[in-house]
Amino acid sequence: MADSFIGWHPDSILIGNRKTARWDYEQGLMLKALERVWNRTGDAKYFTYLQKDLDQFVREDGTIRTYKLEDYNLDNLTTGHALLTMSQSSVPKQEKYIKAAQLLRKQLEGQPRTKAGGFWHKKLYPNQMWLDGLYMAEPFYAEYSAVFNQPAGFDDVAKQFALIEKHLVDPKTGLMYHGYDESREQKWANKTTGQSPNFWDRGMGWYAMALVDVLDYFPASHPQRQQLIKDVQRLAPVLAKYQDPKTGTWSLVVDQASRKGNYAEASGSSMFVYMLAKGVRMGYLDKKYADVAKKGYDGLVKTFVAEENGALAFNGTVSVGGLGGNPYRDGSFEYYLSEPLRKNDLKGVGPFILASLEMEIAETLKVGQNKTIGLDYYFNNEYRKSPITGQQERFHYTWEDRQHSGFWLWGNTFRDLGAKTVSIPTAPTKAALKGVDVYIIVDPDTRKETAKPNFVTAADSKVLTDWVKDGGVLVLMANDTANCEIKRFNELAKNFGIQFTDKSVNMVKGSQFEQGKVALTAGNPVFAKARTAYIKELSPLSLQGSAKPVIIQGPDNIVAVAKLGKGTVLAVGDPWLYNEYVDGRKIPAEYENFQAGKDLANWLLQQSKR
């Protein structure tokens, strides 16, 4: 579906019947969907599309073409996610994306609010909160607060959800009214409650997606995080109750499925499937809701997906739904039915892609279920000045680092397999490794890299060796001898019959990528699908005892595995799975590092016996 979308909009995203592209929430929705497809595939064409689209709008000074801050329209914030992605990535002119994200954040400073502190949906709609606005603003606001280290933002985000729960939830059904007018002045507003009269599926869908998405950024310790999870848990049984038992879809006006003229609607149904599936994956919802999501997804494919001219098409999305304005929209049942349906409408296509990704991930969640992947931040402990906050930040082979130097994409692969990724910032004691199934040590620091490096000690080696014997899976990733503390690292590795040699191979000059080519021969136990990798400037391995080579290149052992007690050790002389070499943007497509990372993640999780 993502490829079909790019086929319809090869150069710029035209919304509806417009003749020109402009900064728009549907654009933001689609860019988020494409980013997730890139995360899942490592195919750079999705990232490149995202970057090219933004570059049509974002100027050198961070201003945004067609965007008007003074409109104070929450819809204009949704594309901020893509700006934050670029702000954290290794891209040319990174600073302009940072400035553009700051410009959108500035809008929130002056966004008009209700007396209770809720954002008006638009300056044009005084005193009104709409369900739509929660998706438009809050995930961006939460992500910005995380990226720019502004924890007060989370309190404000939580407040917006609390106000919606207070004013828009129907106490009888648990369904949610589309909008709320604090002043009770709108013709559509109930004079007692301020609520609009009906339950519109896409309004509820925007809210449902916003709930599960803001939780991606909320700190575990935040006092309102549990309340947001309770909000997810409150909504899920309501959605299950109103799902069509035959088709698995949901109706445009959710509670009046049998009323004449009402119909199954594609965008809201896709949003509900996404929310339910993601809620289960993230552990917010009982696993029984996976069946509700699966039924819903099957209904989406059967009811709305068609094939046309070798591409997919997506039918059944209502073009728009609003309140007030001119001509006036009164929120009645008849009003919602009066809006036309549109084929390949992005408000349906984007959520369908997101739902599809969740359903695909759901198929492999059992691989890593209840498994924890620990990444060492003790022997590898490097810092740099953040281009975003200006403060010192940890980087280089970390889960959080999204620049070329980080392991963010490989970490995402583990998470998509159902595993939990954690960092271990202390020495590997028995207590530190409790509950860790796979422990990865990458490129221990030399004095050149860190003023006070933490070298591997005899005590560390004993703890790790005992941990492996007990069923732990240890990954040792060195580097060539010029960039890694090999001597003490080898004291640990020798306990498993492995030594990183002082030889360096695959020394690549410039962009002569063929000099880093490594064949992942068929029949090896670790790399089930990938056949060609790119690993440059690596230290080959010397092996003895139970250590056996998995990948050999000429006279050199490139990847090896050793067994000890119930546990397993895998060693390779380079951290070759960092973002630069898995994100598809640098090395030619023949090198399957992204797939090799998936293969390795699968294999490591299957070795775990703890």
C-alpha positions as CSV (number, residue, x, y, z in Angstrom):
1,M,0.0,0.0,0.0
2,A,2.9,2.3,0.7
3,D,4.3,1.7,-2.8
4,S,0.9,2.3,-4.3
5,F,0.7,5.7,-2.4
6,I,4.1,6.7,-3.8
7,G,2.8,5.8,-7.3
8,W,-0.2,8.1,-6.8
9,H,1.9,10.9,-5.4
10,P,5.4,10.5,-6.9
11,D,6.6,14.1,-6.4
12,S,4.4,15.8,-3.8
13,I,1.3,15.0,-1.7
14,L,-1.8,16.5,-3.2
15,I,-4.7,16.3,-0.7
16,G,-8.2,15.7,-2.1
17,N,-9.0,17.9,-5.1
18,R,-6.3,20.5,-4.5
19,K,-4.0,21.5,-7.4
20,T,-1.1,22.5,-5.2
21,A,0.6,20.8,-2.2
22,R,0.6,22.5,1.2
23,W,1.6,21.7,4.8
24,D,-1.2,19.5,6.0
25,Y,-2.2,16.9,8.6
26,E,-2.8,14.2,5.9
27,Q,0.8,14.7,4.8
28,G,2.0,14.2,8.4
29,L,-0.1,11.1,8.7
30,M,1.3,9.6,5.6
31,L,4.9,10.5,6.4
32,K,4.5,8.8,9.8
33,A,3.2,5.6,8.0
34,L,6.1,5.7,5.5
35,E,8.6,6.1,8.3
36,R,7.3,3.0,10.0
37,V,7.5,1.1,6.7
38,W,11.2,2.2,6.4
39,N,11.8,1.0,10.0
40,R,10.4,-2.4,9.1
41,T,12.1,-2.8,5.8
42,G,15.4,-0.8,5.8
43,D,14.4,0.3,2.3
44,A,15.7,3.9,1.9
45,K,13.1,4.9,-0.7
46,Y,10.6,5.5,2.1
47,F,13.0,7.7,4.0
48,T,14.0,9.5,0.8
49,Y,10.4,10.2,0.0
50,L,9.9,11.7,3.5
51,Q,12.9,13.9,3.2
52,K,12.1,15.1,-0.3
53,D,8.5,16.0,0.8
54,L,9.8,18.0,3.8
55,D,12.3,19.8,1.7
56,Q,9.6,21.2,-0.5
57,F,8.4,23.1,2.6
58,V,11.2,23.6,5.1
59,R,13.5,26.5,4.2
60,E,17.1,27.0,5.3
61,D,16.1,29.2,8.2
62,G,13.5,26.7,9.5
63,T,10.4,28.6,8.3
64,I,7.8,26.4,6.6
65,R,6.2,27.3,3.2
66,T,2.4,27.6,3.4
67,Y,2.4,27.2,7.2
68,K,0.9,30.1,9.2
69,L,1.5,30.0,12.9
70,E,-1.1,32.7,13.5
71,D,-3.9,30.4,12.3
72,Y,-3.4,28.4,15.5
73,N,-4.6,25.3,13.8
74,L,-3.8,22.0,15.6
75,D,-4.0,20.2,12.2
76,N,-0.7,21.9,11.2
77,L,1.3,20.1,13.9
78,T,1.0,16.5,12.7
79,T,3.9,16.7,10.2
80,G,6.1,17.7,13.1
81,H,6.8,14.0,13.7
82,A,8.7,13.9,10.4
83,L,10.7,17.0,11.4
84,L,11.7,15.4,14.6
85,T,12.8,12.2,12.7
86,M,15.0,14.4,10.5
87,S,16.2,16.4,13.5
88,Q,17.5,13.1,15.1
89,S,19.0,11.6,11.8
90,S,22.3,12.0,10.1
91,V,21.1,14.3,7.3
92,P,22.5,17.4,5.5
93,K,21.2,20.7,7.0
94,Q,19.9,19.0,10.1
95,E,19.6,22.3,11.8
96,K,16.8,23.5,9.5
97,Y,14.6,20.6,10.6
98,I,15.3,21.3,14.3
99,K,14.3,25.0,13.8
100,A,11.1,24.0,11.9
101,A,10.2,21.7,14.8
102,Q,10.8,24.5,17.2
103,L,8.5,26.7,15.1
104,L,5.6,24.3,15.4
105,R,6.3,23.9,19.2
106,K,6.1,27.7,19.4
107,Q,2.5,27.5,18.1
108,L,1.6,25.5,21.2
109,E,2.9,28.4,23.4
110,G,0.2,30.7,22.0
111,Q,-2.5,28.2,21.1
112,P,-5.8,29.5,22.5
113,R,-7.2,27.3,25.3
114,T,-10.4,26.7,27.1
115,K,-10.7,28.0,30.6
116,A,-9.8,24.6,31.8
117,G,-6.6,24.6,29.8
118,G,-7.6,22.5,26.7
119,F,-6.3,23.5,23.3
120,W,-8.9,25.0,20.9
121,H,-9.0,22.8,17.8
122,K,-8.4,26.0,15.7
123,K,-8.4,29.7,16.4
124,L,-11.4,29.7,14.0
125,Y,-13.3,27.4,16.4
126,P,-13.3,29.3,19.8
127,N,-13.8,27.3,23.0
128,Q,-13.9,24.0,21.2
129,M,-12.0,20.7,21.7
130,W,-12.5,18.0,19.1
131,L,-11.3,14.4,19.2
132,D,-9.3,15.0,16.0
133,G,-7.1,17.6,17.8
134,L,-5.7,15.0,20.1
135,Y,-4.0,13.1,17.3
136,M,-3.0,16.3,15.5
137,A,-1.1,17.8,18.4
138,E,-0.4,15.5,21.3
139,P,1.9,12.8,19.8
140,F,4.1,15.6,18.3
141,Y,4.0,17.5,21.6
142,A,4.9,14.4,23.6
143,E,7.7,13.4,21.2
144,Y,9.1,17.0,21.2
145,S,9.1,17.0,25.0
146,A,11.1,13.8,25.0
147,V,13.6,14.8,22.2
148,F,14.2,18.3,23.6
149,N,14.2,17.1,27.2
150,Q,11.3,19.3,28.3
151,P,9.5,17.1,30.9
152,A,6.8,19.7,31.7
153,G,5.3,19.1,28.3
154,F,4.1,15.7,29.4
155,D,2.0,17.2,32.1
156,D,0.2,19.4,29.5
157,V,-0.3,16.5,27.2
158,A,-1.8,14.4,30.0
159,K,-4.1,17.3,30.8
160,Q,-5.5,17.4,27.2
161,F,-6.5,13.7,27.4
162,A,-8.0,14.2,30.9
163,L,-10.2,17.0,29.6
164,I,-11.4,14.9,26.6
165,E,-12.2,11.9,28.9
166,K,-14.1,14.3,31.2
167,H,-16.1,16.1,28.6
168,L,-16.6,13.8,25.6
169,V,-17.1,10.2,27.0
170,D,-20.8,9.2,27.0
171,P,-21.3,7.6,30.5
172,K,-23.9,5.1,29.1
173,T,-22.1,3.6,26.1
174,G,-18.4,4.6,26.7
175,L,-18.5,6.0,23.1
176,M,-17.1,9.5,22.5
177,Y,-18.8,12.5,21.1
178,H,-17.0,14.3,18.3
179,G,-16.6,17.7,19.9
180,Y,-17.2,19.9,23.0
181,D,-18.0,23.6,23.2
182,E,-17.1,25.0,26.6
183,S,-19.2,28.1,25.9
184,R,-22.3,26.1,24.8
185,E,-22.8,28.7,22.1
186,Q,-22.6,26.5,19.0
187,K,-25.8,25.3,17.5
188,W,-24.5,21.8,17.5
189,A,-23.6,21.9,21.2
190,N,-25.8,20.4,23.9
191,K,-26.8,23.4,26.1
192,T,-26.2,21.4,29.3
193,T,-23.0,19.4,28.4
194,G,-21.6,21.3,25.4
195,Q,-21.2,18.0,23.5
196,S,-21.9,17.5,19.8
197,P,-24.8,15.0,19.2
198,N,-23.1,11.9,17.6
199,F,-20.3,9.4,17.8
200,W,-18.3,9.7,14.5
201,D,-16.0,6.8,13.9
202,R,-13.0,8.7,12.6
203,G,-13.1,11.2,15.4
204,M,-12.9,8.3,17.8
205,G,-10.2,6.8,15.6
206,W,-8.0,9.8,15.8
207,Y,-8.3,9.8,19.6
208,A,-7.6,6.0,19.8
209,M,-4.4,6.4,17.8
210,A,-3.3,9.4,19.8
211,L,-3.6,7.5,23.0
212,V,-1.4,4.6,22.0
213,D,1.1,6.9,20.2
214,V,1.7,9.4,23.0
215,L,2.6,6.5,25.3
216,D,5.6,5.8,23.1
217,Y,7.2,8.9,24.5
218,F,5.8,9.2,28.1
219,P,8.5,8.4,30.7
220,A,7.8,5.2,32.7
221,S,7.9,7.2,35.9
222,H,5.4,9.9,34.8
223,P,2.5,10.0,37.3
224,Q,-0.1,10.2,34.5
225,R,1.3,7.4,32.3
226,Q,-0.9,4.8,34.1
227,Q,-4.0,6.9,33.6
228,L,-3.4,7.1,29.9
229,I,-3.0,3.3,29.9
230,K,-6.3,3.1,31.8
231,D,-7.9,5.3,29.1
232,V,-6.7,2.7,26.4
233,Q,-8.2,0.0,28.6
234,R,-11.5,1.9,28.9
235,L,-11.9,2.4,25.2
236,A,-11.0,-1.1,24.0
237,P,-14.1,-3.0,25.2
238,V,-16.3,-0.3,23.8
239,L,-14.7,-0.7,20.4
240,A,-15.1,-4.5,20.6
241,K,-18.8,-4.1,21.5
242,Y,-19.6,-2.0,18.5
243,Q,-17.6,-4.0,15.9
244,D,-19.8,-5.6,13.3
245,P,-19.9,-9.3,14.2
246,K,-20.1,-10.3,10.5
247,T,-17.6,-8.0,8.7
248,G,-15.3,-7.0,11.6
249,T,-15.6,-3.3,10.5
250,W,-17.2,-0.3,12.3
251,S,-19.9,2.0,11.1
252,L,-19.5,5.7,10.2
253,V,-21.9,6.7,13.1
254,V,-20.7,4.1,15.4
255,D,-23.8,3.2,17.5
256,Q,-26.4,3.3,14.7
257,A,-25.1,0.5,12.4
258,S,-28.6,-0.7,11.4
259,R,-30.0,2.8,10.7
260,K,-30.8,3.4,7.0
261,G,-27.9,5.0,5.1
262,N,-25.2,4.2,7.6
263,Y,-22.3,2.2,6.3
264,A,-19.0,0.5,7.2
265,E,-16.3,3.2,7.0
266,A,-12.7,2.5,6.2
267,S,-10.6,5.1,8.0
268,G,-12.2,4.7,11.5
269,S,-12.1,1.0,11.1
270,S,-8.4,1.1,10.2
271,M,-7.6,3.4,13.2
272,F,-9.4,1.1,15.6
273,V,-7.5,-2.0,14.3
274,Y,-4.2,-0.1,14.7
275,M,-5.0,1.0,18.3
276,L,-6.2,-2.5,19.4
277,A,-3.2,-4.3,17.8
278,K,-0.7,-1.9,19.1
279,G,-2.3,-1.8,22.5
280,V,-1.9,-5.6,22.8
281,R,1.7,-5.5,21.5
282,M,2.7,-2.8,24.0
283,G,1.1,-4.7,26.9
284,Y,-1.6,-2.1,27.6
285,L,-4.4,-4.5,26.6
286,D,-5.4,-8.1,27.3
287,K,-4.3,-10.5,24.5
288,K,-8.0,-11.2,23.8
289,Y,-8.1,-7.9,21.9
290,A,-5.7,-9.3,19.4
291,D,-8.6,-11.4,18.1
292,V,-10.7,-8.2,17.8
293,A,-7.9,-6.6,15.8
294,K,-7.4,-9.6,13.6
295,K,-11.1,-9.8,12.8
296,G,-11.1,-6.1,12.0
297,Y,-8.1,-6.3,9.8
298,D,-9.5,-9.2,7.8
299,G,-12.6,-7.0,7.4
300,L,-10.5,-4.1,6.1
301,V,-8.8,-6.2,3.5
302,K,-12.0,-7.9,2.3
303,T,-14.2,-4.8,2.4
304,F,-12.0,-1.9,1.3
305,V,-8.8,-3.1,-0.5
306,A,-8.9,-3.6,-4.2
307,E,-6.3,-4.2,-6.9
308,E,-6.0,-1.8,-9.8
309,N,-3.4,-1.6,-12.6
310,G,-0.9,-3.7,-10.6
311,A,-1.3,-1.6,-7.5
312,L,-3.6,-1.5,-4.5
313,A,-6.5,0.8,-4.0
314,F,-8.3,1.7,-0.8
315,N,-12.0,2.4,-0.9
316,G,-14.7,3.5,1.6
317,T,-13.1,6.5,3.3
318,V,-15.4,9.4,4.2
319,S,-13.8,12.6,2.8
320,V,-14.4,14.8,5.8
321,G,-16.3,15.3,9.0
322,G,-16.5,18.5,11.0
323,L,-18.6,20.8,13.2
324,G,-19.7,24.4,12.6
325,G,-18.1,26.4,9.8
326,N,-19.8,27.6,6.6
327,P,-21.8,25.9,5.3
328,Y,-22.8,25.0,8.8
329,R,-22.2,21.4,10.0
330,D,-24.6,20.5,12.8
331,G,-23.1,17.1,13.8
332,S,-26.4,15.3,13.0
333,F,-26.6,11.7,11.7
334,E,-27.8,13.2,8.4
335,Y,-24.8,15.5,8.3
336,Y,-22.2,12.8,8.6
337,L,-23.9,10.7,5.9
338,S,-23.9,13.7,3.6
339,E,-20.2,13.9,3.2
340,P,-18.9,12.0,0.1
341,L,-16.8,8.9,0.1
342,R,-13.4,9.1,-1.5
343,K,-11.1,6.4,-3.0
344,N,-7.5,6.4,-1.9
345,D,-8.1,9.1,0.6
346,L,-5.0,9.4,2.7
347,K,-7.0,9.5,6.0
348,G,-7.8,5.9,5.3
349,V,-4.6,4.8,3.5
350,G,-2.3,6.0,6.3
351,P,-4.1,4.2,9.1
352,F,-4.4,1.1,6.9
353,I,-0.6,1.0,6.5
354,L,-0.1,1.5,10.2
355,A,-2.7,-1.3,10.9
356,S,-1.0,-3.6,8.4
357,L,2.4,-3.1,10.1
358,E,0.9,-3.9,13.5
359,M,-0.7,-7.1,12.1
360,E,2.6,-8.1,10.5
361,I,4.5,-7.5,13.7
362,A,1.9,-9.5,15.6
363,E,2.8,-12.6,13.7
364,T,6.4,-12.7,15.2
365,L,5.8,-11.3,18.7
366,K,6.1,-14.7,20.3
367,V,9.8,-14.9,19.2
368,G,10.8,-12.4,21.8
369,Q,8.0,-12.6,24.2
370,N,9.2,-12.1,27.8
371,K,12.8,-11.7,26.6
372,T,15.0,-8.8,27.5
373,I,17.9,-7.6,25.4
374,G,20.5,-5.7,27.4
375,L,23.0,-3.4,25.7
376,D,26.2,-2.5,27.5
377,Y,26.7,1.2,28.2
378,Y,29.6,0.7,30.6
379,F,32.5,-0.5,28.6
380,N,31.1,1.6,25.7
381,N,30.5,5.0,27.3
382,E,31.0,7.8,24.8
383,Y,29.5,11.3,24.8
384,R,28.9,14.2,22.4
385,K,27.2,17.6,22.4
386,S,23.6,17.1,21.3
387,P,22.8,19.1,18.1
388,I,19.2,19.4,19.5
389,T,19.6,20.4,23.2
390,G,23.2,21.5,23.2
391,Q,23.7,19.3,26.3
392,Q,26.1,16.3,26.6
393,E,24.4,13.1,25.5
394,R,25.5,9.5,25.3
395,F,26.0,8.2,21.8
396,H,27.7,5.5,19.7
397,Y,26.1,2.0,19.5
398,T,23.2,2.9,21.8
399,W,19.5,2.1,21.4
400,E,18.5,5.8,21.6
401,D,21.0,7.1,19.0
402,R,19.1,7.6,15.7
403,Q,22.1,9.1,13.9
404,H,24.3,6.9,11.8
405,S,26.3,6.1,14.9
406,G,23.5,4.4,16.8
407,F,21.7,1.0,17.1
408,W,18.2,2.5,17.0
409,L,17.0,0.5,14.0
410,W,18.5,-2.8,15.2
411,G,16.8,-2.2,18.6
412,N,13.6,-1.6,16.7
413,T,14.0,-5.0,15.1
414,F,14.2,-6.7,18.5
415,R,11.2,-4.7,19.8
416,D,9.2,-5.7,16.7
417,L,9.9,-9.3,17.7
418,G,8.3,-8.7,21.0
419,A,11.5,-8.3,23.1
420,K,12.3,-5.5,25.5
421,T,15.4,-3.5,24.9
422,V,17.3,-2.1,28.0
423,S,20.6,-0.4,28.6
424,I,23.1,-1.6,31.2
425,P,25.0,1.5,32.4
426,T,26.9,-0.4,35.2
427,A,29.5,-3.2,35.3
428,P,27.9,-6.5,34.5
429,T,27.2,-7.8,38.0
430,K,24.8,-10.7,38.7
431,A,22.2,-8.2,39.9
432,A,22.6,-6.0,36.8
433,L,22.1,-9.0,34.5
434,K,19.1,-10.4,36.4
435,G,16.3,-10.8,33.9
436,V,18.5,-10.1,30.9
437,D,18.3,-12.9,28.3
438,V,20.7,-11.5,25.6
439,Y,23.6,-9.2,26.6
440,I,25.5,-7.3,23.9
441,I,28.9,-5.7,24.4
442,V,30.0,-3.5,21.6
443,D,33.4,-1.8,20.9
444,P,34.8,-1.3,24.5
445,D,36.4,2.2,24.8
446,T,40.0,3.0,24.5
447,R,41.6,6.1,26.3
448,K,41.3,7.9,23.0
449,E,37.5,7.6,23.1
450,T,36.8,8.2,26.8
451,A,38.8,10.0,29.4
452,K,38.2,7.4,32.0
453,P,37.3,4.1,30.2
454,N,35.9,1.1,32.0
455,F,38.1,-1.8,31.1
456,V,36.9,-5.4,31.3
457,T,38.2,-6.9,34.6
458,A,38.7,-10.4,35.8
459,A,35.6,-10.0,38.0
460,D,33.6,-8.9,35.0
461,S,34.8,-11.9,33.0
462,K,33.8,-14.3,35.8
463,V,30.3,-12.9,36.2
464,L,29.7,-13.0,32.4
465,T,31.1,-16.5,32.1
466,D,28.9,-17.8,34.9
467,W,25.9,-16.0,33.4
468,V,26.5,-17.7,30.0
469,K,26.8,-21.1,31.7
470,D,23.4,-20.4,33.3
471,G,21.8,-20.0,29.9
472,G,22.6,-16.4,28.9
473,V,23.3,-15.4,25.3
474,L,26.4,-13.1,25.0
475,V,27.2,-11.1,21.9
476,L,30.8,-9.8,21.6
477,M,31.2,-7.1,18.9
478,A,34.7,-5.7,18.7
479,N,36.2,-3.4,16.1
480,D,39.5,-3.2,14.3
481,T,42.4,-2.8,16.7
482,A,42.8,0.9,16.1
483,N,39.3,1.6,17.4
484,C,38.7,-0.9,20.2
485,E,40.2,-2.0,23.5
486,I,41.0,-5.5,22.4
487,K,43.5,-6.6,25.0
488,R,41.2,-6.8,28.0
489,F,38.2,-7.7,25.9
490,N,40.1,-10.8,24.8
491,E,40.5,-11.8,28.4
492,L,36.7,-12.3,28.5
493,A,36.5,-13.8,25.0
494,K,39.2,-16.5,25.7
495,N,36.8,-18.0,28.3
496,F,34.7,-19.1,25.2
497,G,37.6,-20.2,23.0
498,I,37.6,-16.9,21.0
499,Q,40.2,-14.3,20.4
500,F,40.0,-11.1,18.3
501,T,43.2,-10.9,16.3
502,D,45.3,-7.8,15.7
503,K,44.8,-8.2,12.0
504,S,42.4,-5.9,10.2
505,V,40.6,-7.0,7.0
506,N,38.1,-5.5,4.6
507,M,39.8,-2.1,4.7
508,V,37.4,-0.1,2.4
509,K,38.7,2.9,0.5
510,G,36.1,5.6,0.0
511,S,33.0,4.2,-1.7
512,Q,34.6,1.0,-3.0
513,F,31.9,-1.0,-1.1
514,E,32.9,-4.3,-2.8
515,Q,36.0,-4.2,-0.5
516,G,33.7,-4.8,2.5
517,K,31.7,-7.6,1.0
518,V,31.1,-10.7,3.1
519,A,29.2,-13.7,1.8
520,L,26.8,-15.2,4.3
521,T,26.9,-18.7,2.9
522,A,23.7,-20.7,2.7
523,G,23.3,-23.3,5.5
524,N,24.8,-21.3,8.2
525,P,22.7,-21.5,11.4
526,V,22.6,-17.7,12.2
527,F,21.6,-15.9,8.9
528,A,18.5,-17.6,7.6
529,K,17.7,-15.2,4.7
530,A,20.4,-12.7,4.2
531,R,23.2,-13.8,1.8
532,T,25.5,-10.8,1.4
533,A,26.7,-8.4,4.1
534,Y,28.8,-5.3,4.3
535,I,31.3,-5.5,7.1
536,K,34.3,-3.1,6.9
537,E,37.6,-2.8,8.9
538,L,37.0,-5.8,11.1
539,S,39.1,-7.9,13.3
540,P,39.0,-11.6,12.3
541,L,38.8,-14.3,15.0
542,S,41.1,-17.0,16.3
543,L,39.1,-20.0,17.6
544,Q,39.7,-23.1,19.7
545,G,37.7,-25.5,21.8
546,S,33.9,-25.3,21.4
547,A,34.1,-22.1,19.3
548,K,33.1,-22.8,15.7
549,P,33.1,-20.4,12.7
550,V,29.7,-19.5,11.3
551,I,31.0,-17.2,8.5
552,I,34.4,-17.6,6.9
553,Q,36.0,-15.4,4.3
554,G,39.2,-16.8,2.7
555,P,41.5,-17.7,5.6
556,D,39.6,-15.5,8.1
557,N,36.8,-16.4,10.6
558,I,34.4,-13.5,10.5
559,V,31.5,-14.7,12.8
560,A,31.8,-17.4,15.4
561,V,29.6,-19.2,17.9
562,A,30.6,-21.0,21.1
563,K,28.5,-23.0,23.6
564,L,29.2,-23.1,27.3
565,G,26.9,-24.8,29.8
566,K,23.3,-23.8,28.8
567,G,24.5,-20.6,27.1
568,T,25.7,-19.3,23.8
569,V,28.3,-16.7,22.7
570,L,28.4,-15.1,19.3
571,A,31.4,-13.0,18.3
572,V,32.2,-10.7,15.3
573,G,35.0,-8.2,14.9
574,D,32.9,-5.2,14.0
575,P,29.7,-3.4,15.2
576,W,28.4,-3.6,11.6
577,L,24.7,-3.4,12.4
578,Y,24.6,0.3,13.4
579,N,22.2,2.7,11.6
580,E,24.6,3.8,8.9
581,Y,24.8,0.3,7.5
582,V,21.2,-0.9,8.0
583,D,19.1,2.1,7.1
584,G,19.5,1.5,3.3
585,R,20.8,5.1,2.7
586,K,24.5,4.5,2.3
587,I,25.4,1.1,1.0
588,P,24.2,-0.5,-2.2
589,A,21.0,-2.7,-2.0
590,E,23.0,-5.9,-2.7
591,Y,24.3,-5.7,0.9
592,E,21.5,-7.1,3.1
593,N,22.7,-5.8,6.5
594,F,19.1,-4.9,7.5
595,Q,17.9,-8.5,6.8
596,A,21.0,-9.9,8.4
597,G,20.2,-7.9,11.6
598,K,16.7,-9.4,11.6
599,D,18.2,-12.9,11.1
600,L,20.6,-12.4,13.9
601,A,17.9,-11.0,16.3
602,N,15.7,-14.0,15.6
603,W,18.6,-16.4,16.2
604,L,19.7,-14.8,19.4
605,L,16.2,-14.8,20.9
606,Q,15.8,-18.5,20.0
607,Q,19.1,-19.4,21.7
608,S,18.0,-17.9,25.0
609,K,17.5,-20.6,27.7
610,R,17.2,-18.5,30.8
